[in-house]
């Protein structure tokens, strides 16, 4: 048997060593010839990961067809575009397994060029990032939950001041652009300090929750917002609502609260919990100011309290 020349023997040993090294890692090496768009190599680890045999990876079509349908087009378009430009890149996508499940893959791609600058081939590694994706998804879900909580009042469950400020600015801008009316109702629970003094703070918290639920129910449309400003004060934001409709919402609040029948032995106006309300309505123009609009509702709330409480003061600015 003729032996290889020393240099060829050395190269063969190197190739064998590097192939053994690559195939012993969890990363799956591969190479695609750019002219034929066929795999010249893919690591045998692919079968253990995805279930497809090493020999079944013939062309880029095999790769594309084994990408989840929801990820396929954008992944293929991105990788082809980057490769055509000769840019190294990474792509995360869901790869379909032989038994119909899927695994998250990160493909790290390096573009090899010919001496004239044209693309010769693509080489890269596939990594299983399923566990990382699960962890990332869990973190994102927690962040979404925290974000939701950050916009809710911790006691009553209605929107908090942060949410109110953000939404009110948006609705004000929409009303100004569309020339539609917007109304706000400021609500204050009558003699709430006396309620706390008589029944205790735990009962006071329950009272706040029940009143918040009533107000939230009265503001029934999807764009309406009930928010707690703090203490015993709430605000209803009513987009595309004129003065008459806002008055109806206010009356509905009072009627539902009467039906709720929360006892209030220390009230000077009723044997059950009541509220005072100030309503402001405007079709905002360029000269109108949001803070002045809210101050108008606040003044009307003050009037309602000064005029005996358990009442609504309204008007059109």
C-alpha positions, -999 to 999 in steps of 0.1 A, spaced: 0 0 0 14 33 -10 17 58 18 7 94 15 34 120 11 42 136 45 24 168 38 -7 151 25 -7 127 55 -4 158 78 -34 175 61 -55 144 63 -48 141 100 -57 178 105 -90 174 86 -98 143 106 -90 161 138 -111 192 131 -140 171 119 -139 151 151 -137 183 171 -167 198 153 -188 168 155 -182 164 193 -198 198 201 -235 206 205 -231 233 178 -240 218 144 -215 228 117 -226 231 81 -214 244 47 -234 254 16 -220 259 -19 -232 292 -32 -233 282 -68 -253 250 -64 -271 260 -32 -264 225 -19 -250 213 14 -215 202 11 -215 193 47 -237 192 78 -228 177 112 -243 144 122 -256 161 154 -285 174 133 -302 140 135 -301 139 173 -315 175 175 -342 175 148 -346 139 138 -338 144 102 -310 122 89 -277 138 80 -281 126 44 -315 143 40 -300 178 41 -292 181 3 -301 217 -7 -312 250 9 -348 239 0 -345 212 27 -334 238 52 -362 262 42 -389 236 42 -379 226 78 -385 261 91 -418 268 109 -443 283 84 -446 315 105 -409 321 104 -400 307 70 -404 336 46 -388 363 68 -359 341 77 -352 330 42 -355 365 28 -332 379 55 -305 352 51 -305 354 13 -303 392 13 -274 392 38 -256 365 20 -259 382 -14 -244 413 2 -216 392 17 -225 401 52 -221 377 81 -253 373 101 -274 355 126 -310 343 124 -333 329 151 -362 307 139 -382 277 148 -370 245 131 -395 217 125 -385 183 139 -391 150 121 -420 142 145 -437 176 138 -426 195 169 -403 225 167 -371 237 183 -357 272 184 -325 275 164 -299 302 161 -280 300 128 -247 319 128 -236 324 92 -202 334 78 -198 343 41 -167 329 24 -156 349 -7 -136 341 -38 -104 361 -47 -126 383 -70 -150 391 -41 -179 370 -52 -195 346 -28 -180 311 -27 -199 295 1 -216 299 34 -204 282 65 -220 283 99 -233 267 131 -267 259 143 -274 262 180 -303 249 200 -316 280 219 -350 265 230 -342 268 267 -330 304 262 -362 313 243 -383 298 271 -365 319 296 -368 350 275 -405 344 269 -410 340 307 -392 372 313 -412 390 287 -444 377 302 -434 389 336 -425 423 322 -459 425 305 -476 416 338 -455 442 357 -463 468 330 -500 460 334 -497 462 372 -478 495 369 -509 511 353 -534 497 379 -543 511 413 -531 485 437 -562 487 459 -592 491 436 -579 475 404 -590 505 382 -564 526 363 -540 546 384 -528 582 379 -500 571 356 -524 554 332 -548 584 335 -522 610 326 -510 589 296 -545 582 282 -560 616 288 -533 632 267 -540 608 239 -577 613 240 -573 651 242 -552 650 211 -577 628 193 -606 651 202 -587 681 190 -579 665 157 -614 651 151 -633 680 165 -653 656 187 -663 664 223 -645 649 253 -659 649 289 -643 642 323 -661 635 355 -643 641 388 -658 620 416 -653 624 454 -668 601 480 -688 622 504 -676 623 541 -650 595 535 -629 606 565 -659 601 587 -665 567 571 -630 556 580 -633 570 615 -666 552 621 -659 518 603 -621 516 603 -596 517 575 -601 480 565 -638 488 558 -627 520 541 -606 500 517 -635 478 509 -657 509 504 -632 522 479 -631 490 460 -669 489 458 -672 525 446 -645 520 420 -664 489 407 -696 510 404 -678 538 386 -660 514 363 -693 497 355 -710 530 347 -682 540 323 -692 511 301 -677 517 266 -643 502 258 -627 537 254 -641 550 287 -617 550 316 -621 550 353 -590 559 373 -583 565 409 -565 598 415 -557 590 451 -575 589 484 -613 589 478 -611 607 445 -617 592 410 -619 605 374 -639 592 345 -626 600 310 -653 599 284 -641 603 248 -666 614 221 -691 623 248 -711 655 249 -724 672 280 -758 655 279 -743 621 276 -717 628 303 -746 639 326 -763 606 319 -731 587 329 -729 607 361 -765 599 370 -759 563 362 -730 563 387 -753 577 414 -781 553 406 -757 523 407 -741 535 439 -776 539 456 -783 503 445 -750 492 460 -763 505 493 -730 508 512 -740 519 548 -726 552 560 -739 561 595 -716 591 597 -728 608 565 -746 641 568 -765 636 535 -776 600 534 -775 567 553 -755 551 526 -723 561 507 -728 589 481 -705 609 458 -702 644 446 -692 650 409 -679 678 387 -683 674 349 -665 693 322 -671 689 285 -653 706 256 -646 703 219 -609 712 222 -594 737 198 -558 749 194 -564 775 221 -577 751 247 -554 737 274 -558 702 289 -548 712 324 -573 741 324 -600 717 313 -593 693 342 -592 723 366 -627 733 354 -640 698 364 -622 702 397 -639 736 403 -673 720 395 -666 692 420 -658 718 446 -692 735 438 -710 702 442 -694 697 476 -701 733 486 -738 730 475 -746 701 497 -728 671 483 -745 640 468 -750 660 435 -735 667 401 -723 701 388 -718 703 351 -716 726 321 -699 731 288 -666 750 286 
